[in-house]
Amino acid sequence: MRQRSHFQGIRRLTDDRKALLRRMFDAAIGAVDPLKILPGRLPAPPKGRTIVLGAGKAAAAMAKAVEDHWDGPLEGLVLTRYGHGLPTRRIEVVEGAHPVPDEAGRQAARRILQKAEGDGKGGLTKDDLVLCLISGGASALLAMPGGSLSLADKQAVNKGLLKSGANIGEMNCVRKHLSGIKGGRLAAAAHPARVVTLLISDVPGDDPSVIGSGPTVADPTSVGDAIAVFEKYKMPMPDAVRRHLESSLAETPKPGDPRLAGASTVMLGTPQAALDAAAAIAREAGYQPIVLGDLEGEARDVALVHAGIARQVQRHGQPMAGPAAIISGGETTVTVRGQGRGGRNAEFLLALAVALDGQNGIHAMAGDTDGIDGTEDNAGALLAPDSIARAAKLGVEAKARLADNDGYGFFAALQDLIVTGPTRTNVNDFRAILVDRK
């Protein structure tokens, strides 16, 4: 009876910690919800037309927020990921594929560029306003191949980038130079209209030229930089891509380009805002937050660092004594070598499980704030001290699953996946580790 009571106590503790982690995740997402953060940040209506254009996983929610709070005539088109749409009245919402673009995305990108050029109505003037709504996911969604490139060429490169281990800045450098709309080209097409871009950042450092590959922002990178990414990760370069990069069509508008002189950006939501909101929930629950900020690198390597910090907190009270909550964001990468399922958050969490090896008093979660971890149906997963032992009883071996890049399968077997559905926002990954005293 005493043993059963002991295990029941452990289970209640684990359930409480998992519930707290979920509240922290929900707070992080709520802090960057476009319907909450966009009102009050809109520019003044212009003398002429107002055209709303945009793309990203938050694009539909951003468009709805604009409609709900705009005073005056309005028209436009935004592109979002399949399943991330919302009903709107005046701004058309189109859905396309992500992370590998499809024909729907290509057609929508073409139409967005045409609207920036005036949509056959004689071009825009300095009295017109182009309001651009850009969030994470825009880069892959806006699939308008530059020059004579085909959609198949872009798809092949995107697949290679996703498997290469390249970080988001490197990926978007390549995407800009293969595009007919990104890297400042959309704003250049709208000249001389005023261009105001509202941004929800999904990149470390919140660089507007990297978010969504900066369709309305001058590009400081070069064709040479894009070629260097192929070389660094030993990615095959299709002949058509090589020819394009060797042509004058590949280079993007640079800082100082007069066509972008009337363009400005407004940062609405950032990863830091999400981390701060989660930290507040942890603090209310009696955990001192240790906020590590936006991190990059291989998911497995980042997991090892987090495991080391968690052990140091628990064993030595450094950098502070527990109870503590280690919180981080950013975007890790996964170099795919196995045949399993799962995105970078499941990969991180499984690597963390292996590193901690069932250490008592440490619970964790990792999830993508857009509600989709990679291409799966989960946002992320939850980890408890008994996760590896529970999995072993089911015949699921943690190290083998990690070697096969099968974080999804591991946590699905435990019924510890986090499923939120599309959140219609995106500030990339969220990770939290609760460290109790021994």
FIPA-532130 format. One record per residue (C-alpha): residue in one letter; x, y, z. Coordinates in steps of 0.02 Angstrom, whole numbers, plus 50000, padded with zeros to 5 digits. Layout:
BEGIN
AXYZ/...
% end
This chain:
BEGIN
M500005000050000/R501425011950046/Q502305008449879/R500705011649780/S500445027949875/H502235032849834/F501985030049648/Q500315039249652/G501225054049731/I502535053849593/R501175053049461/R500255067949536/L501885077749540/T502225073749358/D500455078549308/D500625095149400/R502275098949313/K501575094449142/A500085105749173/L501245120149219/L502285117449062/R500705118048957/R500165134349040/M501865141649001/F501725136248819/D499975143448806/A500565159948880/A502005160648755/I500805158348609/G499555170748680/A500895184148693/V501135184048504/D499335181448448/P499035193448302/L497245196648356/K497935203548521/I499535212448469/L499105220348301/P497725232548354/G498445249648389/R499955246948277/L499165251248110/P499745266248007/A498595280647963/P497495277947808/P498235285647649/K497445297747525/G497395283947394/R497145265247396/T497595253347537/I498175236447477/V498545222747604/L499795209547548/G500675196347649/A501195178647686/G501605167347831/K500825155947959/A500085171048048/A499515179847889/A497665175447901/A497525180848084/M498485196748044/A497315200347898/K495785197848007/A496495209548139/V496805222848005/E495015221147941/D494295222348116/H495235238448155/W495445247547989/D494475263447956/G494235265547769/P494265256047604/L495315240347601/E495805226647478/G497145213447467/L497785195647467/V498775185447592/L499485167847583/T499585155747730/R499905137447762/Y498555124547732/G497415123847884/H497975140847950/G496645151347863/L495245161747940/P493665169047863/T493905187047806/R492795199447714/R493895211247611/I495605203047611/E495715186847514/V496575172447606/V497405158747502/E498215143147573/G499775134247509/A501045121047558/H502415122747688/P503875119147709/V504025113047529/P503045125147416/D501715119947291/E500805126847140/A499505135747248/G500905145447332/R501705149547165/Q500085156447094/A499705166447250/A501455173947252/R501245179247070/R499585187647110/I500325196347262/L501715203647154/Q500445209047023/K499435218247156/A501005227147214/E501265232747035/G499505239947028/D498535224746969/G498375231346792/K497625247846852/G499045258946797/G500245256246941/L500265263047117/T500645281047166/K501455289547314/D499705292347384/D499405273547398/L499845262347545/V500425244347532/L500225236247702/C501255220247707/L500935206747837/I502445195247855/S502725181147979/G503705165147991/G503365153047849/A503235166747718/S504895162047640/A504365144347594/L502575149147552/L502995163247430/A503615151747294/M503865163047144/P505415156547054/G506555169746983/G507075170546801/S506785154346707/L506795143346863/S505355131246884/L504345126947038/A505165109847034/D506875118247047/K506315127847201/Q505545112347279/A507145102347255/V508195115947337/N506975117847481/K507015099247517/G508905099547515/L508975114347633/L507785106147757/K508895090747769/S510565099747764/G510695106847940/A510775124847873/N510115138147992/I508655149547949/G509765163947893/E510705152647773/M509115144947706/N508325161847674/C509895168547591/V509725154847461/R507845157247444/K508025175947412/H509215173447268/L508105160547184/S506535171147202/G505615183947100/I504735191747250/K505825190147406/G507375199647460/G506595217047437/R505825213447267/L504025215447327/A504335232947395/A505295237647238/A503785232347133/A502635243547236/H503705259347213/P503265273847228/A501875268647349/R502205269347535/V502595251847601/V502335247747785/T502735230047841/L502045222748002/L503155208548061/I503015193848177/S504785187348197/D505275169048194/V507155171748181/P508525174348311/G508955192748319/D507305198248236/D508195204048077/P506825210547958/S507865205447807/V507835187247865/I506015185947924/G505095177947778/S506645181447671/G506245200047682/P505065203047534/T505005221747574/V506745223947650/A508405227547563/D509515212147560/P511295213647629/T511775196247568/S512435192047394/V512365178547263/G514075173247323/D513375170447496/A511995159447425/I513245148947327/A514295147147485/V512815138947574/F512745125447441/E514605122547460/K514605122747651/Y513285109147665/K513835099647508/M512105101647433/P511875096647251/M511515111747141/P510345108446994/D511005115046828/A509545127246812/V509925134246985/R511765136346942/R511355145546781/H510165156946874/L511415161147010/E512705165346877/S511495177546792/S511125195646836/L509325191046880/A509845182647041/E510475198047134/T509285206547253/P508935225047292/K510275231447411/P510285244347552/G510155261747476/D509075256147329/P507945271347294/R506445260047260/L506445254947443/A506655272547514/G504815273447562/A504765256547648/S504695254447837/T504465240047959/V503525238048123/M503965223448238/L502375216748316/G502865200348396/T504525192648443/P505185176648519/Q505745186648672/A503965192148707/A503425173948708/L504845169048825/D504445183348944/A502625178148954/A503105160248996/A504355166249124/A502985176049213/I501925160149229/A503415150449298/R503795164049424/E501995164049485/A502145145249513/G503705147349620/Y505045143849489/Q506455156249458/P506605158349268/I508265156549180/V507925163749007/L509255158448881/G508495167948733/D508505162848550/L509655148248513/E510245139948354/G511215124048318/E510875105548300/A509395100548408/R510415086648489/D511835098448534/V510635111348606/A509845097448709/L511535092848784/V511815110948837/H510095111848918/A510385095349008/G512025101949077/I511225117849142/A509795107949222/R511015096449313/Q512055111149373/V510515119849443/Q509965104149535/R511645098349599/H512555114549636/G511255128549635/Q512105137249489/P511745149149407/M510365149049537/A509585136849658/G508015127649610/P506585126949589/A507035134749421/A506315135549247/I507545135249103/I506705143648954/S507345145948776/G506745149248600/G507505151148427/E507625138248290/T508695122748298/T509125111748150/V509085093148119/T510275084248002/V509165069747949/R510035052847943/G508635041047994/Q506925036147929/G505875041048080/R504585054748104/G504675070948199/G505205088948192/R506615098048280/N505665099648445/A505355081048461/E507185078348414/F507745090548549/L506645082748682/L507155064948644/A509005069948647/L508675078548813/A507865062648881/V509385052348832/A510575065148909/L509625066149074/D509325047449081/G507855048249199/Q508585060749322/N507295064249457/G506505081249477/I506695087049298/H505205089049181/A505245097249009/M504305101748852/A504735108048680/G503535114148547/D503365125048394/T502315140548425/D501425138248258/G500685121848322/I501605111148194/D503275102748233/G504075100348062/T502755092147953/E501865082348090/D500185085048174/N500905089348344/A501625105448412/G502865096348522/A502945084448670/L503175082748858/L504575073948952/A504575066949130/P505915058049232/D505065041249199/S504865043549010/I506305032248960/A505785018649083/R503965019249027/A504505018248845/A505645003348882/K504164993848954/L503294996548788/G504794990148691/V505275007748634/E507145011248655/A507585029648668/K509335029248593/A508765018748445/R507335030748410/L508505045648420/A509715037448297/D508235035348178/N507625053448201/D506005046448272/G505575058348413/Y503755058348358/G503615039548371/F504435039348543/F503255052048621/A501725045648528/A502015028748610/L501975037348780/Q500445047648732/D501465063048776/L501295072848614/I500635090648626/V499295093648494/T498625111448480/G498155112648297/P498685128248199/T498945143048317/R499005155748173/T500555163848242/N502395159148235/V503905164548337/N504745147748313/D505215135548449/F504835135948635/R505765125348761/A505535124448950/I506335113549083/L505705113349262/V507065108949387/D506525104549564/R507695102349710/K508335084749741/
% end
